[in-house]
Amino acid sequence: MYDFITDLDEYFCEKYANYDKLCVLEGYRMPKMQTSEVRADGRTYAYTLPASTMRLAAQEQKAELLIALKKQMFDKTVSFSFRPMGFFARCKNRYSKYGFFRIFRLTMAKYNHSLEEVGAELDIMPEIWRGICKGKYLPTKNLIFSMALSAHLSLDDTKNLLAVCGYELDFTVVKDVVVAYLLGTKVYNAGMIDAALAEYKVENLYLKREKTEDNA
Protein backbone atom coordinates (compact mmCIF):
# COMPACT_ATOMS: atom_id res chain seq x y z
CA MET A 1 0.00 0.00 0.00
CA TYR A 2 1.22 3.51 -0.77
CA ASP A 3 2.21 5.55 2.30
CA PHE A 4 -0.05 8.43 1.25
CA ILE A 5 -3.15 6.28 1.85
CA THR A 6 -2.71 6.94 5.58
CA ASP A 7 -2.89 10.68 4.88
CA LEU A 8 -5.93 10.13 2.66
CA ASP A 9 -7.61 8.22 5.50
CA GLU A 10 -7.01 11.15 7.87
CA TYR A 11 -8.44 13.57 5.32
CA PHE A 12 -11.45 11.33 4.77
CA CYS A 13 -12.17 11.15 8.49
CA GLU A 14 -12.02 14.96 8.66
CA LYS A 15 -14.22 15.63 5.63
CA TYR A 16 -16.69 12.80 5.01
CA ALA A 17 -20.11 14.09 6.01
CA ASN A 18 -22.67 11.37 5.31
CA TYR A 19 -23.87 11.18 8.89
CA ASP A 20 -26.62 8.68 8.11
CA LYS A 21 -23.92 6.14 7.19
CA LEU A 22 -21.59 7.08 10.03
CA CYS A 23 -24.09 6.93 12.86
CA VAL A 24 -25.16 3.34 12.13
CA LEU A 25 -21.62 1.92 12.25
CA GLU A 26 -21.16 -0.55 15.06
CA GLY A 27 -19.07 1.12 17.74
CA TYR A 28 -19.90 4.68 16.65
CA ARG A 29 -20.61 6.90 19.64
CA MET A 30 -23.07 9.68 19.00
CA PRO A 31 -21.53 12.88 20.36
CA LYS A 32 -23.44 15.23 22.62
CA MET A 33 -24.75 17.88 20.25
CA GLN A 34 -26.24 20.27 22.82
CA THR A 35 -24.04 22.32 25.12
CA SER A 36 -24.18 25.57 27.05
CA GLU A 37 -21.91 28.35 28.22
CA VAL A 38 -22.05 31.26 30.60
CA ARG A 39 -21.37 34.51 28.75
CA ALA A 40 -20.18 37.92 29.92
CA ASP A 41 -23.68 39.04 30.90
CA GLY A 42 -23.89 36.20 33.41
CA ARG A 43 -26.56 34.31 31.54
CA THR A 44 -26.31 30.69 30.46
CA TYR A 45 -26.89 30.12 26.76
CA ALA A 46 -27.61 26.73 25.18
CA TYR A 47 -26.63 26.00 21.59
CA THR A 48 -26.24 23.14 19.16
CA LEU A 49 -22.78 22.07 18.05
CA PRO A 50 -22.09 21.98 14.28
CA ALA A 51 -22.78 18.78 12.35
CA SER A 52 -19.05 18.37 11.74
CA THR A 53 -18.85 17.21 15.37
CA MET A 54 -20.28 13.91 14.11
CA ARG A 55 -17.43 13.16 11.68
CA LEU A 56 -15.08 10.23 12.13
CA ALA A 57 -12.18 12.48 13.09
CA ALA A 58 -13.85 13.12 16.45
CA GLN A 59 -14.32 9.42 17.25
CA GLU A 60 -11.84 7.65 19.54
CA GLN A 61 -12.11 4.48 17.46
CA LYS A 62 -11.96 6.25 14.10
CA ALA A 63 -9.50 3.76 12.56
CA GLU A 64 -11.74 0.79 13.31
CA LEU A 65 -14.85 2.67 12.21
CA LEU A 66 -13.20 3.65 8.93
CA ILE A 67 -12.30 0.02 8.22
CA ALA A 68 -15.92 -0.97 8.84
CA LEU A 69 -17.16 1.84 6.59
CA LYS A 70 -14.80 0.85 3.76
CA LYS A 71 -16.22 -2.66 3.80
CA GLN A 72 -19.66 -1.23 3.03
CA MET A 73 -18.57 1.07 0.22
CA PHE A 74 -19.65 0.71 -3.39
CA ASP A 75 -19.81 3.32 -6.12
CA LYS A 76 -23.30 4.13 -7.34
CA THR A 77 -22.44 7.50 -8.90
CA VAL A 78 -22.96 6.43 -12.50
CA SER A 79 -23.28 9.30 -14.98
CA PHE A 80 -22.55 7.98 -18.45
CA SER A 81 -25.48 9.76 -20.14
CA PHE A 82 -24.59 12.72 -22.37
CA ARG A 83 -27.71 14.47 -23.60
CA PRO A 84 -27.55 17.19 -26.24
CA MET A 85 -28.49 20.61 -24.90
CA GLY A 86 -31.44 22.51 -26.31
CA PHE A 87 -30.89 25.39 -28.73
CA PHE A 88 -31.02 28.21 -26.17
CA ALA A 89 -28.94 26.34 -23.60
CA ARG A 90 -26.37 25.56 -26.29
CA CYS A 91 -26.18 29.22 -27.31
CA LYS A 92 -25.78 30.31 -23.69
CA ASN A 93 -23.06 27.73 -23.14
CA ARG A 94 -21.16 28.68 -26.29
CA TYR A 95 -21.36 32.47 -26.18
CA SER A 96 -21.52 33.37 -22.49
CA LYS A 97 -18.23 34.33 -20.90
CA TYR A 98 -19.37 32.29 -17.90
CA GLY A 99 -20.33 29.20 -19.90
CA PHE A 100 -18.43 25.92 -19.80
CA PHE A 101 -17.45 26.24 -23.49
CA ARG A 102 -15.27 29.29 -22.76
CA ILE A 103 -14.16 28.46 -19.22
CA PHE A 104 -13.04 24.98 -20.29
CA ARG A 105 -10.82 26.35 -23.06
CA LEU A 106 -9.31 29.01 -20.83
CA THR A 107 -8.60 26.43 -18.13
CA MET A 108 -6.90 24.00 -20.50
CA ALA A 109 -4.86 26.83 -22.03
CA LYS A 110 -3.74 27.79 -18.52
CA TYR A 111 -2.23 24.32 -18.18
CA ASN A 112 -0.88 24.31 -21.75
CA HIS A 113 -3.19 21.49 -22.83
CA SER A 114 -4.98 21.28 -26.14
CA LEU A 115 -8.49 19.84 -26.19
CA GLU A 116 -7.20 16.98 -28.34
CA GLU A 117 -4.54 16.13 -25.76
CA VAL A 118 -7.07 16.09 -22.94
CA GLY A 119 -9.48 13.89 -24.89
CA ALA A 120 -6.69 11.45 -25.77
CA GLU A 121 -6.15 10.79 -22.05
CA LEU A 122 -9.78 9.87 -21.43
CA ASP A 123 -11.67 6.67 -22.05
CA ILE A 124 -14.56 8.34 -23.88
CA MET A 125 -16.13 7.92 -27.31
CA PRO A 126 -14.50 10.38 -29.76
CA GLU A 127 -17.87 11.67 -31.02
CA ILE A 128 -18.97 12.48 -27.47
CA TRP A 129 -15.71 14.31 -26.79
CA ARG A 130 -16.07 16.30 -30.01
CA GLY A 131 -19.61 17.21 -28.99
CA ILE A 132 -18.39 18.50 -25.63
CA CYS A 133 -15.59 20.50 -27.27
CA LYS A 134 -18.07 22.04 -29.71
CA GLY A 135 -20.51 23.01 -26.97
CA LYS A 136 -23.13 20.44 -27.94
CA TYR A 137 -22.97 18.53 -24.64
CA LEU A 138 -22.11 19.44 -21.09
CA PRO A 139 -19.75 17.04 -19.33
CA THR A 140 -20.99 14.90 -16.47
CA LYS A 141 -19.54 15.31 -13.00
CA ASN A 142 -17.60 12.07 -13.41
CA LEU A 143 -16.07 13.37 -16.63
CA ILE A 144 -14.99 16.64 -15.00
CA PHE A 145 -13.30 14.66 -12.23
CA SER A 146 -11.58 12.51 -14.85
CA MET A 147 -10.40 15.55 -16.85
CA ALA A 148 -9.10 17.19 -13.69
CA LEU A 149 -7.06 14.16 -12.65
CA SER A 150 -5.64 13.44 -16.09
CA ALA A 151 -4.88 17.11 -16.87
CA HIS A 152 -3.42 17.80 -13.39
CA LEU A 153 -5.86 20.60 -12.58
CA SER A 154 -5.89 22.36 -9.23
CA LEU A 155 -8.79 21.82 -6.86
CA ASP A 156 -9.93 25.44 -7.32
CA ASP A 157 -9.99 25.18 -11.12
CA THR A 158 -11.91 21.91 -10.84
CA LYS A 159 -14.47 23.54 -8.56
CA ASN A 160 -14.87 26.30 -11.14
CA LEU A 161 -15.54 23.82 -13.95
CA LEU A 162 -18.02 21.99 -11.75
CA ALA A 163 -19.82 25.22 -10.90
CA VAL A 164 -20.31 26.38 -14.50
CA CYS A 165 -21.95 23.01 -15.19
CA GLY A 166 -24.23 23.21 -12.17
CA TYR A 167 -22.29 20.80 -9.95
CA GLU A 168 -20.41 21.14 -6.68
CA LEU A 169 -18.26 19.01 -4.43
CA ASP A 170 -20.48 16.98 -2.12
CA PHE A 171 -18.64 15.59 0.89
CA THR A 172 -21.50 13.21 1.65
CA VAL A 173 -20.26 11.28 -1.41
CA VAL A 174 -17.14 9.13 -1.05
CA LYS A 175 -15.93 9.86 -4.60
CA ASP A 176 -16.03 13.62 -4.08
CA VAL A 177 -13.97 13.38 -0.90
CA VAL A 178 -11.33 11.16 -2.50
CA VAL A 179 -11.03 13.25 -5.67
CA ALA A 180 -10.86 16.46 -3.62
CA TYR A 181 -7.95 14.97 -1.66
CA LEU A 182 -6.08 13.90 -4.79
CA LEU A 183 -6.46 17.29 -6.45
CA GLY A 184 -5.89 19.30 -3.28
CA THR A 185 -2.62 17.49 -2.52
CA LYS A 186 -1.59 17.31 -6.19
CA VAL A 187 -1.51 13.52 -6.39
CA TYR A 188 -1.43 12.99 -10.17
CA ASN A 189 0.64 9.82 -10.48
CA ALA A 190 -1.52 7.21 -12.22
CA GLY A 191 -0.52 4.39 -9.87
CA MET A 192 -1.26 6.49 -6.79
CA ILE A 193 -4.59 7.64 -8.20
CA ASP A 194 -5.58 4.06 -8.96
CA ALA A 195 -4.55 2.97 -5.46
CA ALA A 196 -6.67 5.68 -3.84
CA LEU A 197 -9.69 4.91 -6.02
CA ALA A 198 -9.37 1.19 -5.31
CA GLU A 199 -8.99 1.76 -1.56
CA TYR A 200 -12.30 3.62 -1.47
CA LYS A 201 -13.99 1.58 -4.22
CA VAL A 202 -14.42 4.60 -6.50
CA GLU A 203 -15.41 3.61 -10.04
CA ASN A 204 -17.17 4.95 -13.13
CA LEU A 205 -14.52 7.49 -14.07
CA TYR A 206 -13.16 7.95 -17.60
CA LEU A 207 -9.48 7.52 -16.81
CA LYS A 208 -7.69 5.69 -19.58
CA ARG A 209 -5.45 2.89 -18.41
CA GLU A 210 -3.31 0.41 -20.32
CA LYS A 211 -4.95 -3.02 -20.40
CA THR A 212 -2.99 -5.91 -18.98
CA GLU A 213 -3.61 -9.64 -18.97
CA ASP A 214 -5.19 -9.24 -15.54
CA ASN A 215 -7.80 -6.65 -16.56
CA ALA A 216 -8.20 -7.35 -20.28
N, C-alpha and C positions, 0 to 999 in steps of 0.2 A: 504493500500500500504506500502511496506517496505520502511524505511527511505533511504536506499542506492540507490533507484531509482533516487532520486534527484541528487546524485553524478554521477550516470550513465548518466543522461541527460546532465550534464555539460561536461562530457567526450565526449559524442556523439557530442555535439555542437562544441567541439574543434577539433574532428578528422574526422567527416563525410565529405567526399570530392566528392560527386556526385553533381557537380555544375550545371549540366543540370536540376536536380530535385530541387535544392535550388533556382535557379534564377527565376523559374516560380511561386514560391509561392506568393500568394497575400500578399502584404505588404513588400516583400523583396526589399531592396534598394541596387542596384548594386553599389559597392564601386568604387571610382576613382582608376583605376589601373595604371595610368601614373603619375609620379611625377618627380621632379627635385631637384637638390641641387647644391650649389656653393662649389666647393672643394678648396683645399689649393692653387692650381695654379690660382685661380680667375675665372676659367671657370665654366659655368653652364652645368651640365650633366643631361640628361633625362634618366629615366630607368623605367622598368615595375615592379610593386610590385609582390610578389609571389602569386600563386593561392590561397594559404591558407588564404589570405586576404578576400576571398569570403565565408569563412565558417560561420556557424551560430553564433559562439562565438563572432564575430565582429559586429553582428547586434544588434541594440538597442532593438528591439522587438523579441529577440531570443526565449523567452518562448512561445509567441503566434505562431511564425513561426514553432517551434518544434511541437506544438500541431497539427497544420495544416498538417505538414509532416507526423506525426504518423497516421493520418486518411487515408492517401493515401497508407500506407505501406501494402505490401503483399509479401510473400516469394516465389520467383520463382527459388530458387537455389536448384533444385532437382538433386540429383546425386546418384540414387539407382542402377546404372548399374555397375556390377563388371565383367570385361572382362579378361579372362585368358591372361597372357603375352605370347609372342612368346618365342621360345626356347632360343635365344641369350639374350633377355631382362631378361628372368627368371634366366639365369646363372649369368648375371651381377648383378641382384638384390640379388641373394643368396650368391655369393662369393666375391663381392666387399666390402671392408671395409667401403665404403661410401654408400652402398645400404641400402634400407629400412629394409631388412631382418635382418641385423646386428644392425643397429642403433636403430631399434624398440626394440630389445631384451635388448640392453645395457640401453636404456632409462627406460624400465619397471623394470629392475634389480636395477637401481638407486633409484627407488621409492619402492623397495621391493614388486613388484607385479609380479605374475606369469601370463603367457599369458592366462591361463584358468580363473584366477580371473578377468582379464580385460574383456574377452569375456562374462563372466557371468553377467557383469553389463550393457551389451549392448543389444539392441533389434535388433539382427541380426541373420540370419539363421546360425545354427551351421556349416553347410558344407562350407558356405562362410567364416566364421571366421577361420576354419581349413585351408582353401586355402590361406588366408592371412598369417597365422602363418607359413605355409610351403613355402611361397615365390611364390605361384602360381598366386596370385592376388596382385595388389597394392590397398591400401585403397583409397576411395574417400576423397575429402576435408571434406565433412560432417562427414564422419566416423572419421577422425583424430580429428576434433573438439569434437566429442562425446567422443572419447577415452581420450582426454585431460581433459575434464570436469569431467568425471567419475573417472579417475585415479589421479586427482589433480595434473596435470603437471604444470610446470611453463610456462610462456609465451615464454621464450627463447627456452625451450625444444620443445614446440609445433611448433615454427617457424622452428626449425631444422628438425622435422619430415615432415612438409609441404615441405620444400626445397628439401629433398631427394626424394620426390615424384613428384617434378616439380610444386608445388604450392607455393603461397605466400599470406600473408595477403593483402587484397584489401579493402582500406577504402572508396571506392566508393560503397561498398556492406554493407548493414545494418548489416547482420549476422556477418561479419568479425569484425565490430566495436564493437558489443555487446560481442562477444566471447573474443575478445582481452581485453575488460574491465574486464570481469569476471576472466580471467586467470591472468591478470596483477595485479589485486587487491586481488587475492586469494579468490574469492567468490565461494565456492564449495558446500555450503549447497543446497540440492536438491530443497527445497521450494523457496529459493532466486533465484536460477538459473531459475526455472520455471517462477517465477514472472518477471524476466528480459526478458526472451524469449517471454512471453505473451505480455509484455508492448510494445515490438518492433515487434510483430507478426513474430517472427522467428520460423520456422518449419523445418520439414524434417531432423531432427537429429535422432540419434539412441539411445537416452537415454531411459533406461528402467524405467518405472514407474509402481507402483502398480495400477491396475484397480479398480475403485470405481463404485458405481451405477450410478454416474453422467457421467463417461466417458467410461463405458463398452460398 
